[in-house]
Amino acid sequence: MCCTIIPMFKHVFGREYDDGNMDDRILIQKNTYMLEWMGLNLGNFRFLWDTYGPYSLDLKGVIQEELSDSDKNGPALSVYAQDKVVSIKTVLEEGVEMNQPERFWLELICSIHFLKQNIVKDRKYLLEELQIRKQHFNNREVNERALDIVNSIDELGQYYGNGNVAA
């Protein structure tokens, strides 16, 4: 493992994690899911489908352990880890451009990826499956853009933004 979960949350979102905040509990799950999906070893958590998309009970336990730890900063980030943090921030910026709150945007991105990896690969059927499982994600344009981002991350291992080309 390269980094700890709570410090990675702070690197991505620029604020402290609040375990009493439901949005933060969802965001920390999605943040960890995305970082591991991009190749960062945070614990190789097993994610299953849940109300808010991919969820790891093991990750929840690690978060509780980290909350009781006095060192909240974690180790320094490698260049590789920094690239992944920038990648997620870029994904979040695209959500802002599409007027999507960060929690819902990351839930959408991670849900699409999870469904693509575990249920259906075909674009049309994937978006239909998303609608069946998560009826509140009913904006076709937003869903299509999220799927494009998922496909870019799958292809490149991270996300560089519109155009998907490394700077």
N, C-alpha and C positions, 0 to 999 in steps of 0.2 A: 504494500500500500504506500502511495506517495504522499497523501495528504489526509487530513481529517475532514469529516463531513461538515461540521458547523463552520470552520474557517473557510471552506470552499463556498458555502452559502454567502458569507460576508464578501468574499472576493467577487462573486457574480453580482450580487444585489446591492453591494455598497452599504450595508447596514447589518446590525446584529440580528441574529435569529431569535424569534420570540415563540417559544413552544406553546404559549397560551393563545396564539393567534392561528386560527384554522388555515388561513391562506398561507402562512409561513410553513405550517406542517405539510401542506400539499406541495408548496414550492420546493421544500428541501428534498422531498421524495423525487420530484420531477428533475430537479437540478442534478441530483446524484444519478438518476437513471440516464440522463443525457450525457453526463461526463463519462460514465462507464461505457455507454454506447459509442462514444467517440474514442474509446480506447484507454481512458485513464483508469488505473486500478485503484479503486477506493474500497474494495472489499469483496468484489465479485458477488454482489447481492442477487438473490433470486427474486425476481419480480413476477407477480401474478396480477390478473385483471381484477380491479376493484371499482368501487363507485366513481372514483376520480381518475380512472385509467390505471397504469402500472403502479403497483404498490408492493413494498417489501417489508414484511414484519420483522425480519432480521435487521434491516436498516433502522427501523424504529427503536430497536433495542440498543443499537450502537449510538444513536442520537441521545438516548437517555443516559448512557454511560458518559458520553462527552459532556453533557450538561452538568454532570457532577464533578467533572475534572476541572482543576483550577487553571490549567493552561488552555485558554480559549483561542490562542493565535495559531497554533499548529506550526508545522515546519514551513520553511520558505518554499515558495513554488518554483519548480523547475521551469525552464523555457517551454517545454512540452505542455505542462499543466497550464501555464499562462496562456498559451495558444488556445486551449480548450475553453478557458474562462472568457477570452475575447470572442470566441465562437458563439458561446451562449449569449453573451451581451449583444452580439450582432443579431442573433435570432430574436431577442427581446426587442431590439430597436425596430425590427420589421413588424412585430406585433403592435408596437406603438403607432407605426405608420398606418396600420390597418385598424386603428382604434380598438385594439384588443387589450383588456387588462392582463398583466403579466401572468397571473395565476391561470386564467382561462386559456391563454395562448400556449403556455407550456403544457397544460393538460391536453390541449388539442394536439400539439406536436408529438408528445410522448404517446398519446393514445393511438394516433395514426401509425407511428413507428411500431408499437407493440402489435397492433392488428396486422400490419404488413409482415412482421416477422413470424407471427404465430397463427394467423387465421386465413388471410387472403392476400395475394400479391397483386392481382389485377386492379388497376387504378379505379375503374368504374365500380366494381364490386366492393372494393375497399371503402370507398366513400359511402356506398350504400350501407355497408356493415356499420360504419361509424354512425350514420343517421339512426340506425336501428338501436344501437347501444347507447348513444348519447344524443338524444333528440334536441337538446339545447344547442348543439353545434349544427345549425341549420342554414348557415350562410355559405352557399356554394363557392363563391369567390374566395372567401377566407379559407375554407377547407382545401380548395385547390392550391392556394398559395402555401398553406402548411404542408401539403403533400409534396410540393416542389422542393421545399426546404428539407423535408425528410429524405427525399431521394438524393439531394445534393450531399447531405451529410453521409448517407450510405455510400455514395460514390467516392467522396473525397476524405472522409474521416473527420471532417469538421465543416464549418460554414463560414464562407467569406463574404456573404452579402449578395445583393442583387448582381447578377452576372456570374456568381459562383466561381470567380477566378481569383487565384491567390494574388495578393498585392506584390 
